């Protein structure tokens, strides 16, 4: 049976833990200059409806490290998004490549594509979830602090796709998640309701951050929301991660952000560039975590 990775729930907690350990091992192998090319001749198809720096470079580099190759496909270059049914695109592409990564808007696009694909499909971001980023985040936490089980994580800001994947991660990795969002920007209600055992919601960022071991945020206006940015800056003004927020968290708390970041908006410069920030390790770990994921899906 073909395995896909559309959300963190597509892997078991045991599989996720093993994948993170493998990511750390692959990172060490790379640092030691060890060549490991198990996928020579394998091809990753990369479908981008939304542009990206980290996603494209990390997947392309990962396949190159493995001895394989990657093909970048945008809507301008393909029939994807130009009227060909998603089902047909999936049937055709999955006969030509060994693995498919999609960065898109509607999560339903991914689900439909995966249903009709003969090869594994990876969600590299949709409007609902960003599970690859969570693999990198969890790897980064483990490298700095060990197991995250039983810890307290604060998500402060927009209840967006990153927030949704943190909700999934709370159960899969066994931590408590405290979300602080403005009233009109809260996460998906159905998803929240199904995770009441490990997730709480408040409108008070200081309350969410109190005693937290990890503070996480994202931009206030994501790609496609540029027209809302002026209003969002006003609505999220009290949700900036700054020294006041970090002061109520645990003294040893870490700060993460999936990047790109807007210093002076969702995070102050002194926090993102400060001693508690691990955003550069987090960004690098997209490469290593996704290599472990590729290996898991292809083997």
C-alpha positions in Angstrom: 0.0 0.0 0.0 1.3 3.5 -0.9 2.0 5.7 2.1 1.5 9.4 1.8 2.4 12.3 4.1 -0.4 14.9 4.0 -0.6 15.5 7.8 1.4 14.3 10.8 -1.4 11.8 11.5 -0.3 9.8 8.4 2.5 8.4 10.6 2.2 6.8 14.0 3.9 8.4 17.0 6.5 5.6 16.9 7.2 6.1 13.2 7.5 9.9 13.8 10.0 9.4 16.6 12.1 7.0 14.5 12.0 9.4 11.6 13.4 12.2 13.8 16.2 10.0 15.0 17.0 9.1 11.4 17.0 12.8 10.5 19.6 13.5 13.2 21.7 10.5 11.9 21.5 11.7 8.3 22.5 15.2 9.4 25.6 13.7 11.2 26.5 11.6 8.1 26.3 14.7 6.0 28.5 16.7 8.4 31.1 13.9 8.4 31.2 14.0 4.6 29.8 10.5 4.2 28.3 9.8 0.8 24.9 8.0 1.0 23.1 7.6 -2.4 20.4 4.9 -2.1 18.1 6.6 -4.6 20.2 6.9 -7.7 17.9 7.1 -10.7 14.9 8.1 -8.5 13.0 11.2 -9.4 11.0 13.6 -7.1 8.3 15.7 -8.9 7.8 19.0 -7.1 4.5 20.8 -7.9 4.5 24.4 -6.7 1.3 26.5 -6.7 2.8 28.7 -4.0 6.5 29.9 -4.2 9.1 29.1 -1.6 12.8 29.3 -0.8 13.3 26.7 2.0 10.9 24.1 0.6 12.3 24.1 -2.9 16.0 24.1 -1.9 15.6 21.6 0.9 13.8 19.0 -1.3 16.1 19.5 -4.3 19.2 19.3 -2.2 17.9 16.3 -0.3 17.3 14.3 -3.5 20.7 15.4 -4.8 22.4 14.1 -1.6 20.6 10.8 -2.1 21.9 10.5 -5.7 18.5 11.2 -7.2 17.0 14.2 -8.9 14.1 16.6 -8.6 11.9 18.3 -11.2 10.5 21.7 -10.3 7.0 22.3 -11.8 5.0 25.5 -11.5 1.5 26.2 -12.8 3.2 28.2 -15.6 5.1 25.1 -16.8 2.4 22.4 -16.6 -1.2 21.7 -17.1 -1.6 21.6 -13.3 -3.9 24.5 -12.5 -4.7 25.1 -16.1 -7.8 23.1 -16.4 -6.6 19.5 -16.4 -8.4 17.6 -13.6 -6.3 16.9 -10.6 -7.1 13.2 -10.9 -5.6 13.1 -14.4 -2.5 15.0 -13.4 -2.0 12.5 -10.5 -2.4 9.5 -12.8 0.1 10.8 -15.4 2.8 12.2 -13.1 2.8 9.2 -10.8 3.7 6.9 -13.7 6.8 9.0 -14.5 8.3 9.9 -11.1 8.9 8.0 -7.9 7.7 10.6 -5.4 5.6 13.7 -5.6 5.8 16.8 -3.4 3.0 19.4 -3.6 2.9 23.0 -2.2 -0.6 24.3 -2.8 -3.5 26.3 -1.6 -6.5 23.9 -1.0 -5.8 20.9 1.2 -8.4 19.1 -0.8 -6.1 19.3 -3.9 -3.6 17.2 -2.0 -6.1 14.7 -0.9 -7.5 14.2 -4.4 -4.1 14.0 -5.9 -3.0 11.4 -3.4 -6.1 9.3 -3.9 -5.2 8.9 -7.6 -1.4 8.7 -7.3 0.6 5.4 -7.6 3.5 6.9 -5.7 3.8 8.7 -2.3 2.6 12.3 -2.1 4.1 14.8 0.4 2.3 17.9 1.6 4.9 20.7 1.4 2.2 23.2 2.6 -1.5 23.6 2.1 -4.0 26.1 3.5 -4.7 23.7 6.4 -1.4 22.0 7.3 2.4 22.3 7.0 3.6 19.0 8.4 7.1 19.1 7.0 7.9 22.2 9.0 6.8 20.4 12.2 9.2 17.6 11.5 12.0 20.2 11.3 10.7 21.9 14.5 10.5 18.7 16.5 14.0 17.6 15.3 15.4 21.0 16.4 13.7 20.7 19.8 15.1 17.2 20.3 18.7 18.3 19.3 18.6 21.1 21.9 16.4 19.7 24.7 15.7 16.0 24.2 12.2 14.6 24.3 9.3 17.1 24.0 6.9 14.7 25.7 5.2 16.4 28.6 6.5 19.9 27.8 4.5 23.1 27.3 4.4 24.8 23.9 2.8 28.2 23.2 1.6 29.1 19.8 1.0 32.9 19.6 -0.5 34.5 16.5 -2.7 33.4 13.6 -4.6 30.1 13.9 -3.2 29.1 10.5 -1.8 26.0 8.8 1.3 26.0 11.0 -1.0 26.3 14.1 -3.1 23.4 12.8 0.0 21.2 12.4 1.1 22.1 15.9 -2.3 20.9 17.1 -1.7 17.6 15.4 1.8 17.5 16.9 0.6 18.0 20.4 -1.1 14.6 20.4 1.5 12.8 18.2 4.5 14.0 20.2 2.8 14.2 23.6 3.1 17.9 24.6 0.6 20.5 25.9 -0.2 23.3 23.4 -1.5 26.7 24.5 -2.7 28.8 21.6 -3.2 32.6 21.8 -5.0 34.2 18.8 -7.2 37.2 18.3 -10.9 36.4 18.3 -11.3 36.5 14.5 -8.2 34.4 13.8 -8.6 31.3 15.9 -7.8 27.8 14.5 -10.2 25.5 12.9 -13.0 24.8 15.4 -13.5 21.1 14.5 -9.7 20.5 14.8 -9.6 22.2 18.2 -12.7 20.3 19.5 -11.0 17.0 18.7 -7.8 17.9 20.6 -9.3 19.3 23.8 -7.2 16.8 25.8 -3.9 18.4 24.7 -4.8 21.9 23.4 -6.1 25.1 25.0 -7.2 28.4 23.4 -7.0 31.9 24.8 -7.0 35.5 23.5 -4.2 36.4 26.0 -0.6 35.9 24.7 0.9 36.3 28.2 -1.4 33.6 29.5 -0.4 31.2 26.7 3.3 31.9 27.2 3.3 31.6 31.0 5.8 28.8 31.9 6.1 27.6 28.3 9.2 25.6 27.2 8.8 26.6 23.6 7.4 29.8 22.0 6.3 29.6 18.4 4.9 32.1 15.9 4.4 32.9 12.2 3.9 35.9 10.0 0.6 37.8 10.6 -0.3 37.8 6.9 0.6 34.7 4.9 1.0 34.4 1.1 -2.3 35.3 -0.5 -3.4 37.5 2.4 -1.4 40.6 1.4 -4.5 42.7 1.0 -5.4 42.1 4.6 -1.9 43.0 5.9 -2.8 46.5 7.2 -5.8 45.3 9.2 -3.9 42.3 10.4 -1.0 44.4 11.8 -3.6 46.3 13.9 -5.4 43.1 15.0 -2.2 41.3 16.0 -0.4 44.2 17.6 -0.6 42.7 21.1 0.7 39.3 19.8 4.3 40.2 19.0 6.9 37.8 20.5 9.1 40.2 22.4 11.0 40.3 25.7 7.8 40.7 27.7 6.5 37.5 26.3 9.8 35.6 26.7 10.0 36.9 30.3 6.9 34.9 31.4 8.0 31.7 29.6 10.5 29.3 31.2 14.0 30.7 31.7 15.3 28.0 29.3 12.5 28.4 26.7 13.3 28.3 23.0 11.9 30.4 20.3 11.0 29.1 16.8 9.6 30.6 13.6 9.2 28.8 10.3 10.5 31.9 8.4 10.6 34.2 6.5 10.1 36.6 9.5 9.2 40.2 9.7 11.2 41.8 12.5 9.2 44.4 14.3 5.9 42.7 13.5 5.3 39.2 14.8 8.7 39.0 16.5 11.1 41.6 17.8 14.6 41.7 16.5 16.1 41.0 19.9 14.1 37.8 20.3 14.7 36.3 16.8 18.4 37.2 17.0 18.7 36.4 20.7 20.2 33.5 22.7 16.9 31.6 22.9 16.2 31.6 19.2 16.9 28.4 17.2 15.4 29.5 13.9 18.5 28.9 11.8 18.9 25.3 13.1 15.1 24.9 12.5 15.5 26.1 8.9 18.4 23.8 8.2 16.6 20.9 9.6 14.0 21.1 6.9 16.7 19.5 4.8 17.5 16.6 7.1 13.9 15.9 8.3 12.7 15.8 4.8 15.5 13.5 3.7 14.4 11.1 6.5 10.8 11.4 5.2 11.8 10.7 1.6 13.8 7.7 2.7 10.8 6.4 4.8 8.4 6.8 1.9 10.6 5.3 -0.8 11.9 2.3 1.3 
